[in-house]
Amino acid sequence: MSTALTLARPYARAAFALAREQQRLPAWSQQLGFAAAVASNDNARALLTSPAMNANAAIVLLASDEDMDADFAQFLRVLEANDRLPLLPEIAQIFEQARAEAERVVNVKITSAQALDEAEVATISAALRRRFGSDIALTRAVDASLIGGAVIDAGDVVIDGSLRTKLERLRVALTQ
């Protein structure tokens, strides 16, 4: 995985620089996201790595619509010429990280034992905005195995307030 990220990094940086220069970060983000989703599919990956696949067919497969940005199509051609189309998921990931940093947005995932109501989400979002000094892009998930509480994952910062973790810490403390 780290090799794929290392190989993907220069392509992601180049794509980000071009998209930022053109002030088309959202459009590139959408196109890269679609192409990455296609490239992640096992059947599509087999096609993309097939010697029978030509550049134009690969671009058509990875296009989100007929009106694809000409620069994005050229970017895909460069990837295809260098046998890097399978790296699209990693390229999209790095691109999105760079976009979030540039737009001063922190991507946060809240996994809770039960669905959170809007008031709880608003309170948590406000606290996270104060803590990080940035806007928050929030995604939510429910995992009943947490028993209670929540886990907040903001990239490098993980706040685990789940009852499952607290019980595990108590178990370890009592057995030592």
HELIX and SHEET records of a PDB file:
HELIX    1   1 SER A    2  GLU A   21  1                                  20    
HELIX    2   2 LEU A   25  SER A   40  1                                  16    
HELIX    3   3 ASP A   42  LEU A   48  1                                   7    
HELIX    4   4 ALA A   55  LEU A   62  1                                   8    
HELIX    5   5 ALA A   70  ALA A   81  1                                  12    
HELIX    6   6 LEU A   85  LEU A   87  5                                   3    
HELIX    7   7 LEU A   88  ALA A  102  1                                  15    
HELIX    8   8 GLU A  118  PHE A  132  1                                  15    
HELIX    9   9 ALA A  144  LEU A  146  5                                   3    
HELIX   10  10 LEU A  163  THR A  175  1                                  13    
SHEET    1   A 4 ASP A 135  VAL A 142  0                                        
SHEET    2   A 4 VAL A 105  SER A 112  1                                        
SHEET    3   A 4 ALA A 150  ALA A 154 -1                                        
SHEET    4   A 4 VAL A 157  ASP A 160 -1                                        
END                                                                             
